[in-house]
């Protein structure tokens, strides 16, 4: 989702707060919220914005849009506030905040690539208290729970997306004592690592604890699983899965497309450049 769309979600949430406070029927409205001075109201608006943006950022990092599957998102998200901030949201004010954030989160998920209204579960947001947080700080934690099994199974499907061996194709047994090749990772002209590769398939991306990768690229613009590198006999193939375009020798590669690469040929993922050293 573009930044302008996120801003629209935030503005809608803040506007609902203003309308709720300004409405003529205040019978069920918290007296504390009614009497908020303009400065305190602006503080509340800023807190709503921070929470919505924090949830949107965490969804971008946690959601998995994989081939042949609906968008996978955490079933629930916990927003932790420091005790003083948590006490400010009481009674009807707290109910409004939770309802508003849930609506904003649902809209954020609907606007994400891969959303399927019939299969994507909208996460529920809960407010919690964390005594270790500094005043005004917030922390957003997703909870995958039972959905982690679906996430792991989606990872298996991803690694097999473009592998269709014939029945008569012989199995090649590699010597596990020696790596098949080395994979160099460069960033801003400096070599970050040179990793020995021992398996025929390598997943490249940002990764998470629930969805690890073989080569980790620590950058929020890199998708959880951004690419897969295959070695088939003496040939190398790269497949793109990332939201941001992967480039091979300067040529952009379409998502889920596969192309042959040569040792030494640059594979560009955001600020990273990878090269096979055979």
Backbone as CSV, one residue per row, in Angstrom:
resi,resn,N_x,N_y,N_z,CA_x,CA_y,CA_z,C_x,C_y,C_z
1,UNK,0.830,-1.176,0.000,0.000,0.000,0.000,0.873,1.236,0.000
2,UNK,0.545,2.240,-0.759,1.323,3.440,-0.843,1.177,4.246,0.434
3,UNK,2.149,5.158,0.659,2.127,5.972,1.858,0.870,6.829,1.912
4,UNK,0.420,7.337,0.747,-0.789,8.159,0.740,-1.982,7.369,1.249
5,UNK,-2.055,6.096,0.941,-3.162,5.265,1.413,-3.091,5.083,2.917
6,UNK,-1.890,4.902,3.464,-1.740,4.783,4.904,-2.184,6.073,5.576
7,UNK,-1.810,7.199,4.973,-2.239,8.482,5.531,-3.751,8.592,5.524
8,UNK,-4.390,8.087,4.475,-5.852,8.125,4.434,-6.453,7.330,5.582
9,UNK,-5.863,6.158,5.873,-6.344,5.354,6.992,-6.192,6.120,8.300
10,UNK,-5.025,6.769,8.476,-4.779,7.533,9.697,-5.752,8.694,9.806
11,UNK,-5.938,9.431,8.707,-6.844,10.578,8.738,-8.267,10.149,9.037
12,UNK,-8.685,8.998,8.493,-10.032,8.490,8.782,-10.182,8.176,10.266
13,UNK,-9.144,7.543,10.847,-9.213,7.201,12.267,-9.302,8.454,13.130
14,UNK,-8.479,9.472,12.805,-8.493,10.715,13.577,-9.818,11.444,13.387
15,UNK,-10.339,11.432,12.174,-11.610,12.106,11.917,-12.744,11.441,12.690
16,UNK,-12.708,10.104,12.807,-13.734,9.427,13.598,-13.667,9.855,15.061
17,UNK,-12.437,10.056,15.569,-12.276,10.536,16.941,-12.908,11.919,17.099
18,UNK,-12.634,12.815,16.155,-13.188,14.167,16.248,-14.711,14.153,16.173
19,UNK,-15.248,13.377,15.239,-16.702,13.315,15.097,-17.338,12.749,16.349
20,UNK,-16.675,11.758,16.935,-17.226,11.111,18.128,-17.286,12.097,19.292
21,UNK,-16.222,12.920,19.406,-16.182,13.899,20.476,-17.171,15.035,20.226
22,UNK,-17.353,15.437,18.962,-18.173,16.603,18.622,-19.661,16.296,18.496
23,UNK,-20.052,15.013,18.538,-21.454,14.703,18.321,-22.310,15.236,19.480
24,UNK,-23.588,15.475,19.252,-24.467,16.098,20.256,-24.871,15.142,21.357
25,UNK,-24.941,13.830,21.048,-25.355,12.848,22.045,-24.134,12.329,22.782
26,UNK,-23.946,12.786,24.026,-22.777,12.393,24.796,-23.144,11.504,25.970
27,UNK,-24.299,10.875,25.927,-24.761,10.103,27.077,-23.795,8.986,27.451
28,UNK,-23.228,8.315,26.422,-22.353,7.183,26.713,-20.884,7.533,26.503
29,UNK,-20.592,8.827,26.415,-19.220,9.251,26.147,-18.496,9.535,27.458
30,UNK,-17.281,9.089,27.542,-16.498,9.300,28.745,-16.317,10.789,29.028
31,UNK,-16.608,11.209,30.273,-16.500,12.626,30.630,-15.082,13.144,30.440
32,UNK,-14.107,12.293,30.743,-12.717,12.724,30.579,-12.415,13.059,29.131
33,UNK,-12.934,12.239,28.220,-12.686,12.485,26.805,-13.409,13.740,26.331
34,UNK,-14.621,13.967,26.849,-15.375,15.150,26.454,-14.636,16.425,26.805
35,UNK,-13.997,16.416,27.961,-13.399,17.637,28.478,-11.952,17.841,28.056
36,UNK,-11.473,17.037,27.126,-10.081,17.176,26.711,-9.820,18.555,26.111
37,UNK,-8.783,19.267,26.576,-8.399,20.519,25.919,-7.781,20.224,24.563
38,UNK,-7.697,21.238,23.679,-7.144,21.012,22.329,-5.761,20.369,22.347
39,UNK,-4.901,20.801,23.279,-3.545,20.237,23.317,-3.574,18.750,23.611
40,UNK,-4.412,18.327,24.586,-4.508,16.916,24.915,-5.139,16.121,23.765
41,UNK,-6.107,16.717,23.085,-6.719,16.056,21.939,-5.689,15.814,20.843
42,UNK,-4.817,16.792,20.633,-3.761,16.605,19.631,-2.815,15.483,20.043
43,UNK,-2.552,15.363,21.354,-1.726,14.252,21.825,-2.387,12.914,21.495
44,UNK,-3.710,12.839,21.714,-4.435,11.609,21.396,-4.356,11.297,19.905
45,UNK,-4.514,12.343,19.085,-4.441,12.141,17.634,-3.064,11.626,17.224
46,UNK,-2.014,12.197,17.809,-0.658,11.752,17.487,-0.445,10.304,17.906
47,UNK,-1.009,9.915,19.057,-0.877,8.531,19.506,-1.579,7.581,18.543
48,UNK,-2.781,7.963,18.078,-3.497,7.133,17.109,-2.655,6.966,15.845
49,UNK,-2.083,8.054,15.377,-1.248,7.984,14.170,-0.069,7.046,14.383
50,UNK,0.589,7.162,15.519,1.754,6.323,15.785,1.378,4.852,15.835
51,UNK,0.246,4.556,16.463,-0.180,3.159,16.559,-0.511,2.597,15.181
52,UNK,-1.282,3.362,14.386,-1.672,2.882,13.056,-0.451,2.672,12.173
53,UNK,0.497,3.610,12.204,1.709,3.465,11.395,2.553,2.288,11.877
54,UNK,2.642,2.085,13.197,3.428,0.977,13.731,2.833,-0.369,13.316
55,UNK,1.491,-0.465,13.341,0.839,-1.700,12.913,1.063,-1.926,11.422
56,UNK,0.930,-0.851,10.619,1.138,-0.981,9.171,2.555,-1.439,8.866
57,UNK,3.539,-0.885,9.576,4.931,-1.276,9.357,5.149,-2.735,9.734
58,UNK,4.557,-3.181,10.852,4.743,-4.569,11.278,4.059,-5.528,10.317
59,UNK,2.893,-5.137,9.783,2.214,-5.986,8.802,3.054,-6.126,7.542
60,UNK,3.690,-5.035,7.110,4.543,-5.102,5.929,5.673,-6.101,6.121
61,UNK,6.179,-6.188,7.365,7.300,-7.092,7.638,6.866,-8.524,7.911
62,UNK,5.642,-8.713,8.390,5.192,-10.041,8.798,4.342,-10.753,7.745
63,UNK,3.578,-9.987,6.955,2.664,-10.604,5.985,3.443,-11.372,4.925
64,UNK,2.855,-12.455,4.458,3.484,-13.284,3.432,2.535,-13.414,2.246
65,UNK,2.959,-12.864,1.100,2.191,-13.005,-0.138,2.962,-13.966,-1.027
66,UNK,2.525,-15.226,-1.058,3.270,-16.274,-1.738,2.484,-16.824,-2.919
67,UNK,3.181,-17.361,-3.908,2.506,-17.880,-5.100,1.458,-18.931,-4.756
68,UNK,0.262,-18.773,-5.334,-0.795,-19.760,-5.167,-1.489,-19.725,-3.825
69,UNK,-1.227,-18.712,-3.009,-1.822,-18.636,-1.680,-2.413,-17.254,-1.456
70,UNK,-3.432,-17.205,-0.596,-3.948,-15.917,-0.173,-2.929,-15.261,0.752
71,UNK,-3.045,-13.953,0.921,-2.171,-13.229,1.824,-2.280,-13.794,3.237
72,UNK,-1.132,-14.093,3.851,-1.089,-14.582,5.229,-0.682,-13.442,6.155
73,UNK,-1.495,-13.167,7.168,-1.185,-12.138,8.149,-1.391,-12.721,9.547
74,UNK,-0.772,-12.130,10.566,-0.983,-12.640,11.930,-2.452,-12.556,12.328
75,UNK,-3.008,-13.583,12.961,-4.413,-13.541,13.383,-4.691,-12.479,14.436
76,UNK,-3.691,-12.137,15.241,-3.893,-11.107,16.260,-2.624,-10.279,16.417
77,UNK,-2.815,-9.039,16.863,-1.709,-8.109,17.078,-1.914,-7.446,18.430
78,UNK,-0.879,-7.447,19.266,-0.936,-6.792,20.566,-0.172,-5.474,20.499
79,UNK,-0.822,-4.399,20.938,-0.197,-3.087,21.021,0.071,-2.804,22.495
80,UNK,1.345,-2.704,22.861,1.723,-2.472,24.255,1.978,-0.985,24.478
81,UNK,1.371,-0.437,25.542,1.538,0.960,25.934,2.187,1.015,27.311
82,UNK,2.847,2.139,27.599,3.368,2.314,28.946,2.184,2.539,29.891
83,UNK,2.330,2.245,31.185,1.193,2.305,32.116,0.466,3.645,32.131
84,UNK,1.208,4.765,32.101,0.556,6.070,32.147,-0.294,6.312,30.910
85,UNK,0.239,5.954,29.758,-0.528,6.144,28.516,-1.727,5.212,28.500
86,UNK,-1.541,3.999,28.993,-2.637,3.040,29.016,-3.804,3.543,29.871
87,UNK,-3.494,4.238,30.975,-4.538,4.749,31.860,-5.356,5.877,31.225
88,UNK,-4.784,6.533,30.229,-5.500,7.634,29.579,-6.662,7.133,28.721
89,UNK,-6.560,5.868,28.285,-7.617,5.312,27.426,-8.499,4.425,28.275
90,UNK,-9.556,5.015,28.825,-10.448,4.271,29.717,-11.878,4.348,29.207
91,UNK,-12.671,3.394,29.638,-14.111,3.375,29.368,-14.401,3.502,27.872
92,UNK,-15.262,4.469,27.500,-15.658,4.607,26.099,-14.488,5.009,25.212
93,UNK,-13.556,5.780,25.760,-12.397,6.193,24.965,-11.584,4.980,24.535
94,UNK,-11.415,4.040,25.445,-10.649,2.834,25.123,-11.395,1.991,24.089
95,UNK,-12.704,1.887,24.245,-13.485,1.119,23.282,-13.388,1.728,21.890
96,UNK,-13.463,3.075,21.850,-13.341,3.719,20.541,-11.980,3.450,19.913
97,UNK,-10.913,3.588,20.750,-9.567,3.396,20.228,-9.402,1.996,19.644
98,UNK,-9.852,0.978,20.362,-9.701,-0.399,19.882,-10.506,-0.613,18.605
99,UNK,-11.753,-0.130,18.584,-12.580,-0.282,17.381,-11.958,0.450,16.197
100,UNK,-11.481,1.663,16.443,-10.884,2.439,15.353,-9.629,1.796,14.800
101,UNK,-8.767,1.279,15.684,-7.530,0.636,15.229,-7.851,-0.657,14.492
102,UNK,-8.832,-1.413,14.967,-9.226,-2.630,14.260,-9.739,-2.316,12.864
103,UNK,-10.550,-1.263,12.735,-11.045,-0.875,11.414,-9.897,-0.439,10.511
104,UNK,-8.969,0.344,11.044,-7.827,0.807,10.264,-6.935,-0.356,9.840
105,UNK,-6.727,-1.316,10.761,-5.909,-2.485,10.443,-6.565,-3.323,9.346
106,UNK,-7.882,-3.504,9.447,-8.600,-4.272,8.424,-8.463,-3.607,7.057
107,UNK,-8.569,-2.288,7.007,-8.433,-1.582,5.730,-7.017,-1.701,5.197
108,UNK,-6.032,-1.661,6.111,-4.638,-1.805,5.691,-4.419,-3.156,5.033
109,UNK,-4.965,-4.214,5.626,-4.786,-5.563,5.077,-5.506,-5.676,3.730
110,UNK,-6.693,-5.110,3.609,-7.442,-5.184,2.344,-6.681,-4.524,1.199
111,UNK,-5.865,-3.534,1.503,-5.131,-2.821,0.462,-3.783,-3.456,0.129
112,UNK,-3.427,-4.529,0.832,-2.128,-5.156,0.596,-2.212,-6.141,-0.570
113,UNK,-1.122,-6.269,-1.349,-1.113,-7.249,-2.448,-1.334,-8.654,-1.933
114,UNK,-2.158,-9.421,-2.637,-2.417,-10.803,-2.262,-3.628,-10.995,-1.376
115,UNK,-4.291,-9.888,-0.974,-5.459,-10.020,-0.107,-6.569,-10.774,-0.824
116,UNK,-7.168,-11.722,-0.133,-8.274,-12.518,-0.645,-9.394,-12.442,0.388
117,UNK,-10.505,-11.784,0.028,-11.584,-11.553,0.989,-12.159,-12.853,1.541
118,UNK,-12.011,-13.949,0.800,-12.568,-15.206,1.268,-11.612,-16.034,2.100
119,UNK,-10.315,-15.725,2.029,-9.335,-16.591,2.698,-8.375,-15.854,3.626
120,UNK,-8.226,-14.556,3.466,-7.332,-13.805,4.338,-8.049,-13.409,5.618
121,UNK,-7.513,-13.831,6.743,-8.116,-13.527,8.037,-7.639,-12.164,8.518
122,UNK,-8.570,-11.276,8.827,-8.221,-9.957,9.323,-7.768,-10.074,10.783
123,UNK,-6.599,-9.547,11.140,-6.140,-9.650,12.529,-6.947,-8.762,13.471
124,UNK,-7.061,-9.202,14.713,-7.694,-8.417,15.761,-6.602,-7.767,16.609
125,UNK,-6.854,-6.525,16.997,-5.873,-5.757,17.761,-6.304,-5.688,19.224
126,UNK,-5.358,-5.887,20.137,-5.614,-5.781,21.564,-4.639,-4.780,22.176
127,UNK,-5.125,-3.992,23.136,-4.276,-3.072,23.885,-3.794,-3.761,25.154
128,UNK,-2.498,-3.681,25.391,-1.914,-4.273,26.589,-0.959,-3.275,27.247
129,UNK,-0.571,-3.575,28.447,0.315,-2.693,29.213,1.662,-3.349,29.410
130,UNK,2.721,-2.542,29.256,4.079,-3.037,29.470,4.801,-2.050,30.381
131,UNK,5.089,-2.471,31.608,5.696,-1.576,32.591,7.145,-1.223,32.254
132,UNK,7.752,-1.944,31.309,9.146,-1.655,30.951,9.262,-0.563,29.904
133,UNK,8.147,-0.143,29.307,8.185,0.879,28.262,8.337,2.262,28.872
134,UNK,9.060,3.137,28.144,9.197,4.525,28.567,7.894,5.270,28.294
135,UNK,7.746,6.422,28.905,6.535,7.219,28.748,6.298,7.565,27.272
136,UNK,5.118,7.242,26.780,4.761,7.545,25.400,5.218,6.516,24.391
137,UNK,5.980,5.503,24.834,6.474,4.484,23.910,5.392,3.441,23.644
138,UNK,5.465,2.830,22.468,4.552,1.746,22.122,5.359,0.596,21.525
139,UNK,4.793,-0.586,21.605,5.428,-1.777,21.021,4.338,-2.623,20.388
140,UNK,4.576,-3.067,19.155,3.597,-3.865,18.422,4.144,-5.274,18.238
141,UNK,3.394,-6.269,18.691,3.830,-7.659,18.590,2.743,-8.506,17.928
142,UNK,3.025,-9.131,16.783,2.049,-10.039,16.165,2.077,-11.397,16.833
143,UNK,0.956,-12.094,16.787,0.861,-13.453,17.333,0.337,-14.365,16.236
144,UNK,1.192,-15.283,15.763,0.783,-16.187,14.684,-0.015,-17.371,15.211
145,UNK,0.379,-17.899,16.354,-0.358,-19.022,16.926,-0.456,-20.197,15.969
146,UNK,-1.679,-20.737,15.826,-1.892,-21.897,14.958,-1.627,-21.572,13.500
147,UNK,-1.689,-20.283,13.126,-1.464,-19.905,11.734,-0.020,-20.104,11.312
148,UNK,0.887,-20.315,12.289,2.288,-20.523,11.947,2.470,-21.790,11.113
149,UNK,1.616,-22.779,11.333,1.689,-24.010,10.537,1.424,-23.714,9.071
150,UNK,0.414,-22.874,8.794,0.131,-22.486,7.415,1.286,-21.690,6.834
151,UNK,1.924,-20.860,7.656,3.059,-20.074,7.190,4.217,-20.974,6.799
152,UNK,4.486,-21.971,7.626,5.582,-22.888,7.319,5.282,-23.747,6.100
153,UNK,4.023,-24.171,5.946,3.669,-24.968,4.775,3.751,-24.131,3.513
154,UNK,3.436,-22.833,3.613,3.560,-21.952,2.452,5.015,-21.818,2.036
155,UNK,5.914,-21.845,3.001,7.331,-21.762,2.695,7.769,-22.984,1.895
156,UNK,7.254,-24.148,2.247,7.587,-25.368,1.506,7.093,-25.277,0.070
157,UNK,5.877,-24.806,-0.117,5.355,-24.660,-1.472,6.211,-23.714,-2.293
158,UNK,6.668,-22.651,-1.658,7.460,-21.662,-2.371,8.740,-22.261,-2.917
159,UNK,9.404,-23.110,-2.139,10.666,-23.676,-2.587,10.467,-24.663,-3.729
160,UNK,9.235,-25.110,-3.950,8.990,-26.091,-5.005,8.273,-25.496,-6.221
161,UNK,8.095,-24.189,-6.223,7.254,-23.562,-7.238,7.704,-23.871,-8.657
162,UNK,9.012,-23.817,-8.903,9.483,-23.969,-10.279,10.304,-25.228,-10.492
163,UNK,10.146,-26.205,-9.621,10.911,-27.443,-9.741,9.991,-28.560,-10.196
164,UNK,10.144,-28.973,-11.436,9.304,-30.047,-11.991,10.198,-31.097,-12.648
165,UNK,10.882,-31.936,-11.869,11.770,-32.933,-12.450,10.977,-34.045,-13.140
166,UNK,11.546,-34.590,-14.198,10.897,-35.701,-14.895,11.179,-36.995,-14.149
167,UNK,10.346,-38.013,-14.415,10.475,-39.274,-13.691,11.796,-39.976,-13.972
168,UNK,12.340,-39.785,-15.175,13.563,-40.499,-15.530,14.819,-39.672,-15.245
169,UNK,14.685,-38.533,-14.586,15.852,-37.704,-14.295,16.634,-38.317,-13.139
170,UNK,17.930,-38.596,-13.322,18.713,-39.232,-12.258,18.997,-38.255,-11.122
171,UNK,19.168,-38.786,-9.938,19.527,-37.985,-8.777,21.035,-37.807,-8.735
172,UNK,21.475,-36.570,-8.560,22.902,-36.278,-8.482,23.287,-36.175,-7.019
173,UNK,24.193,-37.001,-6.570,24.635,-36.992,-5.183,25.881,-36.126,-5.087
174,UNK,25.779,-35.049,-4.303,26.897,-34.132,-4.154,27.741,-34.524,-2.941
175,UNK,29.009,-34.196,-2.998,29.907,-34.415,-1.872,29.649,-33.328,-0.834
176,UNK,29.076,-33.697,0.329,28.700,-32.709,1.329,29.910,-32.089,2.030
177,UNK,31.119,-32.660,1.852,32.297,-32.117,2.499,32.785,-30.833,1.838
178,UNK,32.374,-30.582,0.615,32.831,-29.404,-0.120,31.615,-28.616,-0.596
179,UNK,31.613,-27.287,-0.425,30.471,-26.492,-0.878,30.320,-26.551,-2.393
180,UNK,29.077,-26.417,-2.841,28.824,-26.385,-4.282,29.398,-25.124,-4.914
181,UNK,29.282,-24.023,-4.175,29.825,-22.741,-4.652,29.812,-21.770,-3.487
182,UNK,30.354,-20.585,-3.701,30.338,-19.504,-2.717,29.422,-18.395,-3.224
183,UNK,28.688,-17.785,-2.296,27.812,-16.669,-2.659,28.283,-15.419,-1.924
184,UNK,28.706,-14.434,-2.686,29.184,-13.184,-2.118,28.034,-12.192,-1.992
185,UNK,27.991,-11.471,-0.890,26.982,-10.434,-0.668,27.706,-9.105,-0.496
186,UNK,27.371,-8.131,-1.357,27.971,-6.808,-1.335,26.902,-5.777,-1.022
187,UNK,27.316,-4.681,-0.362,26.410,-3.566,-0.108,27.212,-2.257,-0.145
188,UNK,26.749,-1.334,-0.974,27.406,-0.023,-1.109,28.886,-0.178,-1.447
189,UNK,29.188,-1.135,-2.315,30.557,-1.319,-2.772,31.448,-2.116,-1.843
190,UNK,30.936,-2.541,-0.692,31.723,-3.309,0.260,31.172,-4.720,0.377
191,UNK,32.077,-5.691,0.431,31.633,-7.069,0.572,31.267,-7.334,2.027
192,UNK,30.002,-7.767,2.248,29.512,-8.045,3.598,29.845,-9.465,4.037
193,UNK,29.757,-10.411,3.107,29.983,-11.803,3.480,30.290,-12.628,2.238
194,UNK,30.850,-13.798,2.496,31.085,-14.802,1.446,30.641,-16.132,2.045
195,UNK,29.474,-16.595,1.620,28.827,-17.738,2.265,28.996,-19.000,1.420
196,UNK,29.514,-20.084,2.018,29.578,-21.354,1.277,28.179,-21.968,1.166
197,UNK,27.829,-22.409,-0.014,26.507,-22.974,-0.281,26.648,-24.472,-0.509
198,UNK,25.896,-25.248,0.275,25.984,-26.702,0.197,24.741,-27.360,-0.364
199,UNK,23.651,-26.586,-0.582,22.418,-27.170,-1.079,22.081,-26.610,-2.462
200,UNK,21.229,-27.349,-3.181,20.892,-26.961,-4.553,19.955,-25.757,-4.599
201,UNK,19.144,-25.556,-3.547,18.205,-24.444,-3.508,18.517,-23.545,-2.325
202,UNK,18.525,-22.226,-2.574,18.854,-21.252,-1.542,17.781,-20.169,-1.538
203,UNK,17.188,-19.938,-0.358,16.222,-18.850,-0.202,16.939,-17.599,0.274
204,UNK,16.608,-16.473,-0.362,17.253,-15.191,-0.073,16.177,-14.187,0.322
205,UNK,16.395,-13.454,1.412,15.416,-12.448,1.809,15.679,-11.917,3.199
206,UNK,14.689,-11.200,3.736,14.809,-10.638,5.081,14.607,-11.710,6.136
207,UNK,13.689,-12.635,5.876,13.432,-13.737,6.786,12.827,-13.295,8.109
208,UNK,12.295,-14.250,8.862,11.801,-14.036,10.216,12.074,-15.307,11.005
209,UNK,11.782,-15.268,12.299,11.958,-16.473,13.122,11.033,-17.589,12.634
210,UNK,9.804,-17.208,12.232,8.851,-18.212,11.761,9.164,-18.663,10.349
211,UNK,9.843,-17.835,9.574,10.140,-18.163,8.185,11.604,-17.819,7.896
212,UNK,12.543,-18.672,8.303,13.960,-18.382,8.083,14.346,-18.542,6.620
213,UNK,15.433,-17.868,6.249,15.991,-17.989,4.894,17.444,-18.420,5.024
214,UNK,18.033,-18.796,3.887,19.425,-19.258,3.898,20.408,-18.095,3.855
215,UNK,20.041,-17.035,3.124,20.877,-15.834,3.028,20.024,-14.653,3.456
216,UNK,20.383,-14.021,4.584,19.586,-12.944,5.151,20.101,-11.590,4.683
217,UNK,19.176,-10.758,4.169,19.477,-9.385,3.772,18.661,-8.466,4.680
218,UNK,19.321,-7.842,5.641,18.630,-7.040,6.653,18.298,-5.655,6.116
219,UNK,17.127,-5.541,5.526,16.651,-4.260,4.994,15.135,-4.357,4.894
220,UNK,14.380,-3.353,5.420,12.911,-3.441,5.377,12.335,-3.459,3.976
221,UNK,13.117,-3.040,2.969,12.625,-3.079,1.583,12.746,-4.472,0.971
222,UNK,13.497,-5.334,1.612,13.658,-6.705,1.138,12.509,-7.540,1.691
223,UNK,11.867,-8.323,0.844,10.746,-9.156,1.273,11.246,-10.305,2.139
224,UNK,10.304,-10.894,2.888,10.665,-12.027,3.757,11.370,-13.115,2.955
225,UNK,10.798,-13.491,1.832,11.457,-14.371,0.869,11.485,-13.603,-0.442
226,UNK,12.633,-13.066,-0.789,12.730,-12.171,-1.942,13.120,-12.905,-3.224
227,UNK,13.891,-13.970,-3.089,14.353,-14.686,-4.285,14.762,-16.096,-3.911
228,UNK,14.830,-16.956,-4.943,15.359,-18.301,-4.758,16.423,-18.556,-5.813
229,UNK,17.543,-19.063,-5.361,18.652,-19.380,-6.250,18.771,-20.896,-6.346
230,UNK,18.700,-21.419,-7.579,18.774,-22.865,-7.817,20.038,-23.210,-8.583
231,UNK,20.629,-24.330,-8.209,21.733,-24.901,-8.988,21.258,-26.221,-9.560
232,UNK,21.195,-26.313,-10.861,20.748,-27.520,-11.547,21.874,-27.994,-12.458
233,UNK,22.497,-29.101,-12.082,23.714,-29.578,-12.736,24.756,-28.471,-12.665
234,UNK,25.161,-27.898,-13.763,26.157,-26.826,-13.735,25.553,-25.474,-14.067
235,UNK,24.232,-25.381,-14.069,23.554,-24.119,-14.381,22.974,-23.508,-13.113
236,UNK,22.875,-22.177,-13.124,22.310,-21.435,-12.003,21.087,-20.650,-12.478
237,UNK,20.038,-20.659,-11.644,18.792,-19.974,-11.973,18.347,-19.134,-10.786
238,UNK,17.841,-17.934,-11.063,17.308,-17.072,-10.018,15.827,-16.816,-10.284
239,UNK,14.999,-16.913,-9.240,13.560,-16.663,-9.327,13.208,-15.531,-8.371
240,UNK,12.444,-14.560,-8.846,12.087,-13.386,-8.043,10.726,-13.580,-7.382
241,UNK,10.634,-13.262,-6.068,9.370,-13.284,-5.342,9.104,-11.977,-4.611
242,UNK,10.050,-11.048,-4.619,9.952,-9.839,-3.814,9.027,-8.791,-4.394
243,UNK,8.509,-7.926,-3.503,7.659,-6.823,-3.941,8.478,-5.765,-4.670
244,UNK,9.721,-5.530,-4.230,10.630,-4.629,-4.931,11.418,-5.428,-5.959
245,UNK,11.544,-4.870,-7.151,12.067,-5.593,-8.302,13.514,-6.054,-8.119
246,UNK,13.772,-7.290,-8.455,15.119,-7.840,-8.498,15.703,-7.587,-9.885
247,UNK,16.988,-7.289,-9.951,17.647,-7.031,-11.238,18.832,-7.978,-11.430
248,UNK,18.976,-8.460,-12.630,20.108,-9.299,-12.998,20.897,-8.559,-14.073
249,UNK,22.108,-8.172,-13.699,22.958,-7.393,-14.608,22.222,-6.142,-15.104
250,UNK,21.453,-5.514,-14.207,20.725,-4.293,-14.554,19.359,-4.505,-15.164
251,UNK,19.026,-5.755,-15.511,17.733,-6.042,-16.127,16.719,-6.421,-15.042
252,UNK,15.567,-5.730,-14.970,14.562,-6.081,-13.956,13.913,-7.423,-14.283
253,UNK,13.674,-8.212,-13.244,13.053,-9.521,-13.405,11.651,-9.473,-12.817
254,UNK,10.667,-9.880,-13.596,9.282,-9.874,-13.131,9.093,-10.877,-11.994
255,UNK,8.131,-10.595,-11.111,7.881,-11.473,-9.980,7.466,-12.862,-10.452
256,UNK,8.019,-13.884,-9.808,7.808,-15.302,-10.103,8.426,-15.740,-11.430
257,UNK,9.185,-14.855,-12.068,9.871,-15.252,-13.300,11.262,-15.781,-12.952
258,UNK,11.742,-16.654,-13.802,12.989,-17.371,-13.560,13.939,-17.123,-14.715
259,UNK,15.202,-16.854,-14.392,16.167,-16.615,-15.461,17.501,-17.245,-15.094
260,UNK,18.250,-17.642,-16.118,19.560,-18.247,-15.896,20.595,-17.153,-15.652
261,UNK,21.502,-17.414,-14.735,22.570,-16.460,-14.454,23.909,-17.185,-14.508
262,UNK,24.955,-16.407,-14.648,26.304,-16.956,-14.734,27.095,-16.554,-13.493
263,UNK,28.090,-17.344,-13.112,28.948,-16.943,-11.986,29.554,-15.565,-12.241
264,UNK,29.542,-14.727,-11.223,30.088,-13.382,-11.344,29.084,-12.346,-11.807
265,UNK,27.938,-12.803,-12.348,26.926,-11.865,-12.830,26.210,-11.247,-11.623
266,UNK,26.074,-9.903,-11.578,25.474,-9.260,-10.396,23.968,-9.479,-10.297
267,UNK,23.532,-9.878,-9.109,22.112,-10.001,-8.783,21.805,-8.868,-7.800
268,UNK,20.989,-7.908,-8.213,20.751,-6.710,-7.412,19.397,-6.798,-6.705
269,UNK,19.429,-6.699,-5.373,18.222,-6.679,-4.544,18.326,-5.454,-3.641
270,UNK,17.565,-4.419,-3.967,17.631,-3.157,-3.233,19.078,-2.667,-3.226
271,UNK,19.677,-2.468,-2.053,21.066,-1.966,-1.994,22.102,-3.086,-2.039
272,UNK,21.648,-4.328,-2.106,22.552,-5.465,-2.071,22.885,-5.949,-3.481
273,UNK,24.092,-6.451,-3.632,24.511,-7.112,-4.864,25.089,-8.477,-4.495
274,UNK,24.546,-9.530,-5.120,25.007,-10.890,-4.859,25.721,-11.404,-6.096
275,UNK,26.783,-12.170,-5.879,27.518,-12.788,-6.989,27.877,-14.219,-6.621
276,UNK,27.739,-15.089,-7.615,28.138,-16.492,-7.441,29.619,-16.602,-7.725
277,UNK,30.339,-17.204,-6.790,31.751,-17.484,-6.992,31.890,-18.996,-7.091
278,UNK,31.914,-19.505,-8.294,31.932,-20.957,-8.506,33.312,-21.521,-8.235
